Amino acid sequence: MSEDLGYRYLVDPLEAREALRSFERQPIIGLDTETYFDFETRQYRLSLLQIAAPSGEALVIDAFSAGIDEARTLIADASVLMAAHNARYDEGALRAAGFESAGFVDTLRLARRALALPSFSLASVAAHLCGVTMDKSFQQSDWRRRPLSREQLHYAALDARIALRVYEELASRLAGAGRWEAELARARLNAPAASASDASARKKMGATLQLRPLTPEETRALKRLREWRRRTAHDAGLPAYMICPDKTLEHLLITRPGSLDQLSVIYGLGPAKIARYGNAILDCLKAL
């Protein structure tokens, strides 16, 4: 464990299980993996799994121990978005290790859609968005050896944190331009399946939905919904727009859905957000 560097290195299954509990309710985590080339099988193998949340310490989980198995439920949870740069690589490394993933968001795809840079490597994007200089020399170090050095572990933990910071910065920019929902859908890997008609209807609704002006009573209720959103965002360590935009709150007040199924037609509420916030939204609406 390294408190000063903000991460824990985990090799014990019981410690890993306990540490991972704090990630179960996170709507977004940063994720990275470190791999090594196995000359016997001629394949890349998983060495470390690193995850970071908007608050709290990052976890560096050793794949050479049974502790890595404790992360399977989290990785397979479609309601937990996992931000990774060049996510296809990390998804492939986890799949080769027997994991099934559902919530990957590729910050490389987001960066290419949002930025004009000569290079879209994590180091280049982080320098541009966050003013962070990353030392990538450890990327090619020997991740098979044990024990790993303190510098290797620090590097590994930092990659997960930076992936999350890059995601948050890109999300803020794209949300400000009114493009976040569409670009997030493009950047997701293995997103929950939707029928072609459902996808077409959502796209059309997002582009054409025009809401009537709120009544004075609805305007007062909007302030209370915004307060719910503020508290929810604060508890999750997220900006409010990542919970939902104002247009979603207004649509909720106008339509007054009474069930989780009815939330599926609300602007800006996809399956993952309904799974995470749906019951809280319905409770809030009933209390208005």
C-alpha positions as CSV (number, residue, x, y, z in Angstrom):
1,M,0.0,0.0,0.0
2,S,1.1,3.5,-0.8
3,E,-0.9,6.3,0.8
4,D,1.2,9.1,-0.5
5,L,0.8,8.0,-4.1
6,G,-2.9,7.4,-3.6
7,Y,-3.1,3.7,-4.5
8,R,-3.2,0.2,-3.0
9,Y,-1.4,-2.8,-4.4
10,L,-3.5,-5.9,-3.8
11,V,-2.4,-9.5,-4.0
12,D,-4.8,-11.0,-1.4
13,P,-8.3,-12.1,-2.4
14,L,-9.9,-11.0,0.8
15,E,-8.3,-7.6,0.7
16,A,-9.2,-7.2,-3.0
17,R,-12.8,-8.1,-2.3
18,E,-13.1,-5.6,0.5
19,A,-11.4,-2.8,-1.5
20,L,-13.6,-3.4,-4.5
21,R,-16.8,-2.8,-2.6
22,S,-16.3,1.0,-2.8
23,F,-16.3,0.7,-6.6
24,E,-19.6,-1.1,-6.9
25,R,-21.7,2.1,-6.8
26,Q,-19.4,4.2,-9.0
27,P,-21.0,5.4,-12.2
28,I,-17.6,5.8,-13.8
29,I,-14.1,4.4,-13.1
30,G,-10.8,4.8,-14.9
31,L,-9.2,1.5,-16.0
32,D,-5.9,0.3,-17.3
33,T,-4.0,-2.9,-17.6
34,E,-0.4,-3.9,-17.8
35,T,0.6,-7.0,-19.8
36,Y,3.7,-9.0,-20.8
37,F,4.5,-11.2,-23.7
38,D,4.5,-14.9,-22.9
39,F,7.1,-16.5,-25.3
40,E,5.8,-20.0,-24.6
41,T,2.3,-19.3,-25.8
42,R,3.2,-16.3,-28.1
43,Q,0.5,-14.3,-26.5
44,Y,0.2,-11.2,-24.2
45,R,-0.8,-12.1,-20.6
46,L,-2.4,-9.9,-18.0
47,S,0.0,-8.7,-15.2
48,L,-2.0,-5.9,-13.4
49,L,-5.5,-4.5,-13.4
50,Q,-5.7,-0.9,-12.3
51,I,-8.9,1.0,-11.5
52,A,-9.5,4.5,-10.1
53,A,-12.7,6.3,-9.1
54,P,-13.4,10.1,-9.0
55,S,-12.5,10.0,-5.3
56,G,-10.5,7.7,-3.0
57,E,-7.4,5.6,-3.7
58,A,-6.7,3.7,-6.9
59,L,-6.4,-0.1,-6.8
60,V,-3.6,-2.0,-8.5
61,I,-4.6,-5.6,-8.5
62,D,-2.0,-8.3,-9.2
63,A,-3.2,-10.8,-11.9
64,F,-0.7,-13.4,-10.6
65,S,-2.8,-13.8,-7.5
66,A,-6.4,-15.0,-6.9
67,G,-7.3,-11.4,-6.0
68,I,-7.9,-10.5,-9.7
69,D,-10.9,-12.9,-9.7
70,E,-12.7,-10.6,-7.3
71,A,-13.0,-7.9,-10.0
72,R,-15.1,-10.1,-12.3
73,T,-18.5,-8.8,-11.2
74,L,-17.4,-5.2,-11.4
75,I,-16.0,-5.6,-14.9
76,A,-19.1,-7.3,-16.1
77,D,-21.5,-4.7,-14.7
78,A,-23.0,-2.7,-17.6
79,S,-24.1,0.1,-15.2
80,V,-20.5,0.9,-14.4
81,L,-18.8,2.8,-17.1
82,M,-15.0,2.1,-17.4
83,A,-12.9,4.8,-19.1
84,A,-9.8,3.4,-20.8
85,H,-7.6,4.9,-23.5
86,N,-7.5,2.6,-26.5
87,A,-10.0,0.5,-24.6
88,R,-10.0,-2.3,-27.2
89,Y,-6.5,-3.3,-26.0
90,D,-7.6,-3.5,-22.3
91,E,-10.8,-5.2,-23.2
92,G,-8.8,-7.8,-25.2
93,A,-6.4,-8.3,-22.3
94,L,-9.2,-8.9,-19.9
95,R,-11.1,-11.2,-22.3
96,A,-8.0,-13.3,-22.8
97,A,-7.8,-13.6,-19.0
98,G,-11.4,-14.9,-18.9
99,F,-13.3,-11.7,-18.1
100,E,-16.5,-10.5,-19.7
101,S,-16.8,-6.7,-19.9
102,A,-19.8,-4.6,-20.6
103,G,-19.1,-0.9,-19.8
104,F,-15.9,0.2,-21.6
105,V,-15.8,3.7,-22.9
106,D,-12.8,4.5,-25.2
107,T,-11.3,7.9,-24.4
108,L,-9.2,7.5,-27.6
109,R,-12.4,7.6,-29.6
110,L,-13.7,10.5,-27.7
111,A,-10.4,12.5,-28.1
112,R,-10.4,11.9,-31.8
113,R,-13.9,13.3,-32.0
114,A,-13.3,16.3,-29.7
115,L,-9.7,17.4,-30.3
116,A,-7.4,18.4,-33.1
117,L,-4.0,17.0,-32.1
118,P,-1.0,15.6,-34.0
119,S,-1.0,12.6,-31.6
120,F,-3.8,11.0,-29.6
121,S,-1.7,8.9,-27.3
122,L,-2.7,9.1,-23.7
123,A,0.4,11.1,-22.9
124,S,-0.4,13.7,-25.6
125,V,-4.1,14.0,-24.7
126,A,-3.3,14.2,-21.0
127,A,-0.8,17.0,-21.6
128,H,-3.3,18.9,-23.7
129,L,-6.3,18.6,-21.5
130,C,-4.8,18.3,-18.0
131,G,-1.4,19.8,-18.2
132,V,0.1,16.5,-17.1
133,T,3.5,15.2,-18.3
134,M,3.5,11.4,-18.3
135,D,6.7,9.4,-18.2
136,K,5.8,6.4,-20.5
137,S,9.2,4.7,-20.2
138,F,7.8,2.2,-17.8
139,Q,5.3,1.0,-20.4
140,Q,8.0,-1.3,-21.9
141,S,9.3,-2.5,-18.5
142,D,9.2,-6.1,-17.4
143,W,5.7,-6.6,-16.1
144,R,6.2,-10.3,-15.6
145,R,8.9,-10.0,-12.9
146,R,8.0,-10.1,-9.2
147,P,8.4,-8.1,-7.1
148,L,7.4,-5.1,-9.1
149,S,9.2,-1.9,-8.3
150,R,7.6,1.1,-6.5
151,E,8.1,3.1,-9.7
152,Q,6.2,0.5,-11.8
153,L,3.3,0.4,-9.4
154,H,3.1,4.2,-9.3
155,Y,3.1,4.3,-13.1
156,A,0.4,1.7,-13.3
157,A,-1.9,3.5,-10.8
158,L,-1.3,6.8,-12.5
159,D,-2.4,5.5,-15.9
160,A,-5.9,4.6,-14.5
161,R,-6.2,8.0,-12.8
162,I,-5.2,9.9,-15.9
163,A,-7.7,7.9,-18.1
164,L,-10.4,9.0,-15.7
165,R,-9.3,12.6,-15.8
166,V,-9.2,12.6,-19.6
167,Y,-12.7,11.2,-19.7
168,E,-14.0,13.9,-17.3
169,E,-12.4,16.7,-19.3
170,L,-13.6,15.3,-22.6
171,A,-17.1,14.8,-21.2
172,S,-17.2,18.4,-20.0
173,R,-16.2,19.8,-23.4
174,L,-18.6,17.6,-25.3
175,A,-21.5,18.3,-22.9
176,G,-20.8,22.1,-23.3
177,A,-21.1,21.6,-27.1
178,G,-24.3,19.6,-26.7
179,R,-22.7,16.5,-28.1
180,W,-22.1,14.3,-25.1
181,E,-24.8,11.7,-25.3
182,A,-24.1,11.0,-29.0
183,E,-20.4,10.8,-28.6
184,L,-20.6,8.6,-25.5
185,A,-22.7,6.2,-27.5
186,R,-20.0,6.1,-30.2
187,A,-17.2,5.6,-27.7
188,R,-18.8,2.6,-25.9
189,L,-17.6,-0.9,-26.4
190,N,-20.0,-3.8,-25.8
191,A,-22.9,-1.5,-24.9
192,P,-26.1,-3.2,-23.9
193,A,-27.9,-4.2,-27.1
194,A,-30.8,-2.2,-28.4
195,S,-33.0,-3.0,-31.4
196,A,-32.5,-1.0,-34.5
197,S,-35.9,0.6,-34.0
198,D,-35.1,1.6,-30.5
199,A,-31.8,3.1,-31.5
200,S,-33.4,5.0,-34.4
201,A,-36.2,6.3,-32.1
202,R,-33.7,7.5,-29.5
203,K,-31.6,9.3,-32.1
204,K,-34.7,10.9,-33.6
205,M,-36.1,12.0,-30.2
206,G,-32.8,13.5,-29.2
207,A,-32.6,15.6,-32.4
208,T,-36.3,16.6,-32.6
209,L,-37.7,16.7,-29.0
210,Q,-39.2,20.0,-28.3
211,L,-40.6,20.5,-24.8
212,R,-43.3,22.9,-23.9
213,P,-42.6,25.7,-21.4
214,L,-42.9,24.6,-17.8
215,T,-45.8,25.7,-15.6
216,P,-45.0,27.8,-12.5
217,E,-45.5,24.7,-10.4
218,E,-43.2,22.7,-12.6
219,T,-40.6,25.4,-12.5
220,R,-40.6,25.2,-8.7
221,A,-40.3,21.4,-8.8
222,L,-37.4,21.8,-11.3
223,K,-35.4,23.4,-8.5
224,R,-36.0,20.4,-6.3
225,L,-34.9,18.0,-9.0
226,R,-31.8,20.1,-9.6
227,E,-31.0,19.8,-5.9
228,W,-31.4,16.0,-6.1
229,R,-29.0,16.0,-9.1
230,R,-26.5,18.2,-7.2
231,R,-26.5,15.9,-4.2
232,T,-26.3,12.8,-6.3
233,A,-23.4,14.2,-8.3
234,H,-21.6,15.4,-5.1
235,D,-21.9,11.9,-3.5
236,A,-20.5,10.3,-6.7
237,G,-17.8,12.9,-7.1
238,L,-19.1,13.8,-10.5
239,P,-20.1,17.0,-12.3
240,A,-23.9,17.4,-12.4
241,Y,-24.2,17.1,-16.2
242,M,-22.9,13.5,-15.9
243,I,-26.0,12.6,-13.9
244,C,-28.4,14.1,-16.5
245,P,-28.9,17.4,-18.3
246,D,-31.6,20.0,-17.6
247,K,-33.6,18.8,-20.6
248,T,-33.9,15.4,-18.9
249,L,-35.3,17.0,-15.7
250,E,-37.8,19.1,-17.7
251,H,-38.9,16.0,-19.6
252,L,-39.4,14.1,-16.4
253,L,-41.6,16.9,-15.0
254,I,-43.7,17.2,-18.1
255,T,-44.3,13.4,-18.6
256,R,-44.3,12.3,-14.9
257,P,-43.2,8.7,-15.5
258,G,-44.4,6.2,-12.8
259,S,-42.3,3.2,-13.5
260,L,-38.8,2.1,-14.7
261,D,-40.2,1.1,-18.0
262,Q,-41.7,4.5,-18.6
263,L,-38.3,6.1,-17.9
264,S,-36.9,4.5,-21.0
265,V,-38.7,7.2,-23.2
266,I,-37.2,10.1,-21.2
267,Y,-34.6,12.2,-23.0
268,G,-31.0,11.4,-21.9
269,L,-31.9,8.2,-19.8
270,G,-30.4,5.1,-21.2
271,P,-30.4,1.6,-19.7
272,A,-27.3,2.2,-17.6
273,K,-28.6,5.5,-16.0
274,I,-32.0,3.9,-15.4
275,A,-30.4,1.0,-13.7
276,R,-28.3,3.3,-11.4
277,Y,-30.7,6.2,-10.8
278,G,-34.1,5.1,-11.9
279,N,-35.6,4.3,-8.5
280,A,-34.2,7.4,-7.0
281,I,-35.7,9.5,-9.8
282,L,-39.2,7.9,-9.3
283,D,-39.0,8.5,-5.6
284,C,-38.1,12.1,-6.1
285,L,-40.9,12.6,-8.5
286,K,-43.4,11.1,-6.1
287,A,-42.3,13.5,-3.4
288,L,-42.8,16.6,-5.5
